[in-house]
Amino acid sequence: MLIGIDASRTTVARRTGTENYALSLTRELLALGQDLAEHRFRLYFNQPPVPGLVDGHAEQRVIPFPRLWTHVRLSWEMATCPPDLLFVPAHVLPLIHPRYSVVTVHDLGYLYYPEAHTRFQNAYLRWSTRYNSLAAARVLADSKATRDDLVRHYQIPADKIVVVYPGRDESLAPVTDPAALSAICARYSLTGRYLLHVGTLQPRKNLIRLLHAFASLLASDIQPPMPDLQLVITGKKGWLYDELLVEVQKLGLAAEGRVVLTGYVPDDELPALLSGALAFCFPSLYEGFGFPVIEAMSCGTPVVCSNVSSLPEVAGDAALLVDPLDVASLAAALAQIAADEGLRRELRERGLRQAGRFSWLQSARQVLEVLEQVGREVD
């Protein structure tokens, strides 16, 4: 069977969760395919990939086009030289596609927090998700929460949706070298113990409530005292950024570097930053999966995260789960994890075990099984 894969999202320079999903899953599928003579792979790119980006035996079709690449250029490719099956891991099916196609839907966050997108983006996301779910022969969902959203909001039959949890970056591990930890602190002006958040700065990350919870923590009688405790917020600037700066000033957290906004942190610096944190704080209002939670656990960092959407699935029993709308509860959880070394040790051990349950090889095997099932329908 000739399996086509839309690999256009793998070439993005600064990849977010969905682009990393596309790249990591594609790599593992190609690795599996090398041992399976009955399958061939064809990758479609909208720009030339850097050498070595996607290793493994596969035909690469670089088909540049200035605009509307998916619905015009990729559609034309599907009309003139189609594969037996098309898999789209991180975008939308082209208007012309093989009858038997498979697509991943990562989340429906735009329905819960429409203010995070422009009116046009919201309209496109609503259309593309519904179109994907109806047009595809099978839909992959990153979590049970996303599957349930598809059933609830778009009435997609549950038996058409297969939950396949993404994998994790298995190169992530606890950094214990004192020199590396000191260097990362010096790089970002961190003076002592710190709590860490990683993620794009946007409203559904719930950072305003996190700031209020941190301010409440500093005002409390925490034992042992932590006069140098900092909150480090890492991620690309979104349209929340200006509001965040204003709130930092209003809460009096600008003095003495209590809150540090690092901006985007390169992938190679993230393990040390995570490993050096007292705890990882992720009070997000909605996540289709929640890669940062697994990344933190992989580095042995204790986690406090929301008890909503997919996060309980991802965190299991390895995190303190809190109501993200309740600032007092969030502050109490931060105080508990900051003060209790035994709790941090227990969560660290549980987190490493929990992170070990997620594997791109396992994900790829499940996806390939779905593709083969659909392929048998083709035959």
Secondary structure, DSSP 8 states (H G I E B T S, - for coil): -EEEEE-GGGG-SS--HHHHHHHHHHHHHHHHHTT-TT-EEEEEESS---TTSS-SS-EEEE---SS-IIIIIIHHHHHHS--SEEEESSS---SS--SSEEEEE---HHHH-GGGS-HHHHHHHHHHHHHHHHHSSEEEESSHHHHHHHHHHH---GGGEEE------TT------HHHHHHHHHHTT--S-EEEEES---GGG-HHHHHHHHHHHHHS--SS--TT-EEEEES---TTHHHHHHHHHHTT-TGGGSEEEEE---GGGHHHHHHT-SEEEE--S--SS-HHHHHHHHTT--EEEESSTTHHHHHTTSSEEE-TT-HHHHHHHHHHHHH-HHHHHHHHHHHHHHHTT--HHHHHHHHHHHHHHHHHHH-
